[in-house]
Amino acid sequence: MSPRSLGQPALADLADAPATSRWVRSGALRLHVLDYGGDGVPLLVLPGITSPAITMDFVARELTELVRPVVLDVRGRGLSDGGDGDAYDITTYARDAEAVISGLGLDRPLLFGHSMGARIAAVTAVRARVPVGGVVAVDPPLSGTGRDPYPTSLPVFLGQLEQAVRGTDADEVARSWPRWPRREQELRARWLSSCGEQAVAATHRGFESEDFFDWWPGVPSPVVLLYGEQSPVVTAEGVRELTDTHPDARFMPVPETGHMVFWDNPPAALKLLREALAYVAAGRAEHAPGPSHG
């Protein structure tokens, strides 16, 4: 099993991010977040299966005039602790999100997740263990038991991890992700080795066994689903099922993007994300709890 590791150049990336590292406990695990501060509505950002928090920096820093982004290093990635082999199911991930919300005192935060993170956001909102103000889910895996498999196989993910552990660079990353901005290729090269093989493998198994549609219809409004127009993860058929099973949701296709919407077309994806966040923030305000009388 490949060990998790981070070199000095990766840690130096944190100094370039306009965010403060904070730590929260979820059970016995220590979870790391990047808190971008400010007085805006809190926004918990939940990244994808092999995306440590720092790889969402280029997204978070574009949102600080609208919200207060708090980006989680999901367990088993980045600087957060890893769990045992059975500690990477969707409910455990949701408990971690709840721990961050409670531990940092985030008041009715908006939840924004990409891919795996979109699943976590949906489940956290449905569980309702902590108050949530709204959800923006971006290109969630729609695979599950009896459905088409997740388009990227586990061997592909593990091959990328092996490259990262032995040492990779932006040029090698670019061969897999040629459309990405150069800085994001560099961050991928430096930070992918912080993702645990056990975490990635267990999460991928969850993509095949945990059905997003068990949770999706119960996600409380306001909720927006963004998806890549060319995504193999959220297909046209998937969009139809998502619409049929949650008619109150708002849907926003992101042009000229696949599954990695923010990396494939940053200007368009960030514009639509800001619109989505403005929409759910307005809904959060409309549903604000009234004054108590006691």
N, C-alpha and C positions, 0 to 999 in steps of 0.2 A: 504494500500500500504506500503510495507516495506521501511523504511528509509535507505538512504545511510549512511555508517559509516566506520570509519577506527580507529583501535586501535594504541596505541604507538608502539607495535612490528612491525606493518605494516610500519609505517613511518620510523622506524629505518632501514628497508630494503633499503631505498633510500641511506643511508649512505654507504652501502656496494657496491652500483653500481658505476662503474667508469664513471659516467656521471654527467652532470650539469643540474639542473632543469631550464627550461626557460618557459616563458609565452608569449602567443600570443592572441590577441583579434580576434574573428570572430563575427562580429556584436556586440551584447551585452554580448556574452559569453567569458569567459577567458578559454583558452585551455592550458594545461600543456604538455610539452614534456621533454623527457630525451635526452640530446645532448651529444654524446660520443666523440665529438671533433675530431681533427686531420685534416690533409691537403688533405685527399682523396676526391673522388667524393662524394657529399652529397647523402645520401640515406634516404628517408622518409619511415619509417616503420609504417604500418597500421595494428594493431592487430584485433583479432576476437571479436565476439559478447560479450563475458564475459572475455576478456583478457585485463586488464589494462597494461600500458606501462611496468611496472616493471616485468611482467611475461614474457616479451620478452628479458629480460636482458641476459639470457644465450645464446641467439641467437646473439644479438647485439655485445656482447663483443668478439665473435669469428670472427667478420667481420672488426674490426678496422684497420687491416693492409691493407685492400682492399678498404674500403670506410669510410665515416664519417656517422655513423648511427644516425638518429634523430627519436626517437620513440614517437609516439603520444598517449596520453591518449584520446581516442575518446570521444567526448562529452557524458556525462552521465556515465563516468567510471573514475576510478582513482581519480586524483586531478582536472580534468577538470569540468567545470560547466555542468549542465544538462539543457535541453531545455524544451519547452512545449510538449504536447503529439504528436503534428503533426510535430515536429522538428527533426525527426529521419529518414527521407526518404533519399534515396541514393544521391540525388542532394545536399541536405543540408550537408551531410557528405563530399561530394566532395568540396563544398565551404569551409568547414573547412580545408581540406587539402590544398586548394589554399591559404587560409589565412596564414597557417603555412609557406608555401613556400615563399610567399611574405614578411611576417612579419620577418622571419629570414634571408631573402636575400639568399635563397638557389638557386644556379646557375644551372639550368637544372638538377634537382635532378633525380636520379633513384627512382622509386616507387616500394616498396615491400610490399605486403599485404597478410595476411593469412585469409581465410574464408571470413567473412564480409569485412575485410580489402582488400582482393583481388578484391572484387566488387568495393570498393571505389577507389582503384588504377586504375582500368579499366575506370571508369566513369570520373575520374579526367583527365586521359590522353586523352580521347575522347573529352571532353569539350574544352581542349586546351586554357583555360583562362590564364594559366601560362605555360612557357616552361618546358617540361619534357624530360628527356634523355632516358628513357626506362622503361619497366615494367616487374616485376617478380610477377606473380599471383600464389598463392599457394592454391589449393583445394577450389576454389570459389563455393558457393552454386549455383547449376544449376536449382533449383526449381523456380517456377513462375506460373503465371496463365495458367491453362491447362496442367501443368506438374506434375510429382510426387511430393508429399510434401517433405519438408525438413525432413531428417531422425530423428532428435531430436525434439520432440514435445515441444510446449510452456510450458505445465505443468511440464515437466521434468526440463526445465530451471528455472522456478519459484520455484520448489521444492528445487533446489540447492541453490537459493538465500535465501530462508527461512532458510535453514540450516546455511548458512553463517551469516545471521543477528542474529540468536539466539546464534551462537557460534559453530564453527566446528574446526576440527583439521586435521592434515595430515593423520591420520589413517582413518578417515571417507572419506576424499577425495580419498584415495587409494582404497576404495571399489568400487568407480566408475571409477578410472583411475589407475589400478594396475601397468601398464607398465611405468608410469612416474618416472623420477628421484625424489628422496626424497625431494630435495630442491624445486622442482617445485610443488610438492604436498603441501609443507609448504606455499609457496607463494600463491597458490590458496586458501588455507584455510584462510590466513590473508587478502587477497585483494578482494575476490569475493564480499564481502559486500559493496564495493565501487561502484558496478555496479547497476545503478538504475533500478527498476522494470519496470518503464515506458519506459526507453530506450531499455531494452531487449525485452519487449512485442512488441513495435512498430517496432523494427528491425526484429523480427521474422515474423511479418505480412508482412514486406517488402520482406522477403525471398519468401513468397507465392505469392506476387502480382507484384514484380518488376523482370522482366525477364532479366537475365544476357546476353542472346543472343541478346537483343536489342542494347547492347553496344559492345559486344565482337568483332564482325567483323570489327569495326572501330578503335580498339586499334592500334595506330601507332607502327610500328617496330622501334627498336628491342623489342620483347616481348617473354617471356618464361613463360610457364605454368608448374608448378610442381604439382604432385598429388600423393596421397597415393595409392599404388598398391591395398590395401584392403579397400579403402575408400568407404563408402556408399553414399558419397556426390558427388564425381566425379567418376561415374561408367564407365565401358568399353563402354557402349552405349554413355555416355556423352562425353568421349574422342573422339569418332568417330565424333560426331556432332561438337565438338570444332575444330577438325582438318579440317572438311569439310568447316566450316564457316570462318576459319582464317588459310589458308594454309601456310602463311608466319611465323606463330608462331613456336617456338621450344618447344617440349614437353619432360618432364623428369619425369618418374615414380620413386617414392621413395620406395625402397623395404621394406617389413615387416612393413608397416605403414598403419594406417587408416587415418581418417580425421585430427587427431592431429599429423601431420607428424613429427614435431620437437621434440615433447614430446615422441612419440612412439619409435623413432629410431634416437636419436640425431646425432651420428657419420655420418650415411649415409645421413640424411637430410641436415646437415650442409655442408657436402662435395659437394652435388649437388647444394645447394644454392650458395656456393662460385663460382662454375662453371657457374651457371646461371648469377650471377652478373658480373663476368668477361666478359661473352659474351655480355650482354647489355651495359656494360661500354665501350667495344670496339666499339660497334655500335654507342654509343653516341659520341665517339671521331671522328668516320668517318663522322658523320653528324653535326659536330661542325660548327657554323656559321662562315663564312669568314669575313675578315676585311671589315669594312664599308668604303665607298669612298664618301665623301660628302664635 
